[in-house]
Structures are given as structure tokens and as C-alpha cells.
Amino acid sequence: QQLQEANDSLNKLRQENRKSESAVAKLNVTISQLKEDIQEREIELSKAQSSNIMLQEEINHYHERLMKSSRTDKFDAEIKKLNDELVRSMRNETDLRKDLGTLELELDNLQSQKSQEIKELTKEKTYYLHLVKDLEEKNVSATAAQKDLEIKLRSLMKQISTLNDSVDKLIRERDSLESDKKALELQVRDLSGEYGIFM
């Protein structure tokens, strides 16, 4: 009964172990994908920063030319255009930074979850190993007990066989004694008859 319960627990633990391993594998895939997304966002952010620097340099360049030129209308329009483009680019950079922050936070959460899953999995495996060891010890003990019972049973069967032989021998001796008794009784009767003639 105890061995069956232990086997049931072991099978249940194996199923939970497979589920945990599957969950960790899925987390690994998600984390890898997330790291790729973060890397892509970092590249985009780097490009946006480079673009912003170039736009700012271009705006500064036009400001310098504006200071030296009398045709301010042409440079004003160009500077306005560049400023608008810079604002859009800086907004894009801000959005990328937010996305990157969100992705990094998600990555931290997933890595923490993975760490917890691995911790639980390690605990399950440790319990599993202890249970397997306990089962093996119980199995060895049960096998030894079974062998001991088999030896005792063989010894008992041998004793029964010997006893049966002894009983058979006693029955034969009894039958022989009864036969001898009857023969003696007949002899005594015959002798008694013969003795009566001489009286």
C-alpha cells in the first residue's frame, strides 16, 4: 500500500517536473525574443540620437549662416523645417526610450520569474531524487522480506512433508500392531480352546 502511494506520488511529481521544465523552456524563448527586441530598440535609439545630433549641427550651421547673411527669409524657413524635423526626431527618441524601458522592465520580470521557476524545479528534482532513493530502499527491503518469506515457506513445506512421512509411518506401524494384536488374540483363543479339552 505504502509502495503504491509512493509510486503515485512519484508519477505525479514527474508530471509536475515536465510542466516546470516546459515553462522554463517557454520563458527562455520569450526572454531571447525580448533581448532581440531590446537590441533592435537600442540600435534604433542610437540611430535616432545620431540623427538628432546631425540635425542640431545642421541647425547651428544655418544659424551661423543666418547671422552672416542679409536674406533671413530663406534661412528662417530652412531652420523652421529643421527644427520641426528635430522635434519629431526627439519625440521618436523619447518614445524609443520609453519602449526600451518597458522592454527592460519586462525582461527583468521574466528573468525573475525564470529564476523562481528554476528554484522550484530544483526543489522538485531534489524531492524527486529523495523519493526515488526511498522507493529503491523500500523495494530492496520488500525484495529481502519476500526472499525471507520464500525461504521460510520452503522450510515449512519441508517440515510438513517430513511430518506427513512420519504420520504415514505411524499409521503403518499402527496397522501392523493391530494386525499383530488380532493374530495374538486368535492364538490365545485357540490355546484357550485346547486347554479346555484337558480340563
N, C-alpha and C positions, 0 to 999 in steps of 0.2 A: 504493500500500500504506500509506504513512505517512498520507495524507489519510483513508483509510478508518478506520485506527486512531484518528485524531484525532476523526473523526465518531462512532465508537463510544464514545469517552471522553466526548464532548460529550453524547450521548444518556443515558449512564449518570449523568452529573453533573446533567442536567436532572431525571431521576427522583429522585435524592437531594435535589435542591433542593426539588422539590414535597413530598417527605416531610417535610423540615425545616420548610417553611412550614406544612404541615398540623399538625405537632407544636406549633409556636409558637401557631397559632390555637387548638388544644385547650387549651394552657396558659393562654392569655388568658381563655378561657371559664371554666376551673377557678378561676383567680385572681379573676375577677369574682364568681363564686359564693361563693368563700371570703370575699371582702371583705364581701359582703352578710351572710353568716353571722356574721362578726365584728361587724358593725354591729348586727345583731339581738341578739347576746350582750351587747354594750355597753349597749344600751337596757335589756335585762332586768337587767343588773348594776346600772345606775343606779336602776331601779325597786326592786330588792332593797335597795340601800343606803338609799334614801328610806324604804322600809318599815321597815328596821331602826332608822333614826333615830326614826321616829314611834313604834315600839314601845318604844324605850328612853325616849323622852319620856313615853309613857303610863305606863310602869313607875315612872319617877321621880315622876310625878304621884300615882300610887297610894301610893307610899312616903310622900310628904308628907301625904296624907290619913290614912294609917295612923298616922302619928306623932301626928296631932291627934284621932284617934277612939278610942273605947273598944271598938268592935266590930271586933276584929282578924281574926276568922274569915272574915268576908265579904271583906275586903281581901286576906287571905292567899291565898284561893282564886283571886281575880282576878289577883293578882300572879304566882302559880304558873302560871296559864293563859297570862298574857302572857309570862312567862319561857320557857315551853315553845315558844310561838309564835316568840319571838325566837331561840331556839336553832335551830329549824327554818329560820327565815329566814336566819340567819347561815351555817348549813350549805349552804343553797341558794346564798348569795352566794359561799361558798368554792368550791363546785362550778362555778359560773359563771366564777369567776376562773381555775380550772384549765382549763376548756373554752376560755376566751378565750386563755390562754397557749399551749395546744396548737394552736389555730387560727392564732395569730400566728406560731408556730414553723413550722407547715406552710406558711403564706403566704411566710415568708422563704425556705424551701427551694424553693418553686415559683418565686419570683421569681429566685432564684439559678440554678435550672435554666433558666428562660426566658432569662436573661442569657447563659448558656452556649450555649443553642440559637441565639440571635441572633448570638453571636460566631462560631459555626461556620457559620451561614448567610451571614454577611458574608464569611467566608473563602472559602466555596464560590462565592459570587457573584463575588468578585474573581478567583478562579481561572477561573471560567466566562467572564468578560469577556476575560481574557488569552487563553484558549483560542480564543474566537470571533475575537479580533483576529489570532491566529496563523493560524487557518484562513482568514480573509479574505486575509491576506498570501500564504499558500500558494496560495490559489485564484487571486489576481491573477498570481502568479508562474507557476502552471501554465497559465493562460489565455495569458499572454505567450509562454510556451515553445511552446504549441500553435500560436499565430499565426505564430511564427517558423518552426516546422516546416512549416506550410502554405505560407508564402512560399518556403521552400527547396524544398519538393516541387513547387510550381508552376514555379519556376526550373529544376529538374531535368527536369521533364516537357517544358519548352520546349526545353531543351538536347537531350533525347532526340529530340524532333520535328525539330529542326534537323539533328541527326546523321543521322536517318532520311532526311531530304531529301537530305543530302549523299551518303549511301550510294546512294540511288536514282539521283542524278545521275551518280555514278561508274560505276554498273552500266550506265546508258545509254551513257555515254562508252566504256566497255569494249566493249559490244556493237557500238557504231558503229565503234570501232577494229578489232575483229575482222572486221567486215563489210568495212571498207576493206582490211584485210590480205588477205582472201580474194580480193577484186576485183583487187588488185595482183598476187597470186600467179597468177591466171588470165591477167592481161595479160602477165606475164613469161613464162608458159608459151607463150602464143600467139606472143609475139615470138621466143621461142627456136625455135619450130617454123618460123616464117617465115625466120629467119636460117639455119636448117639447109638450106633449099631452095637457097640461093645458094652453099652450100659445095661 
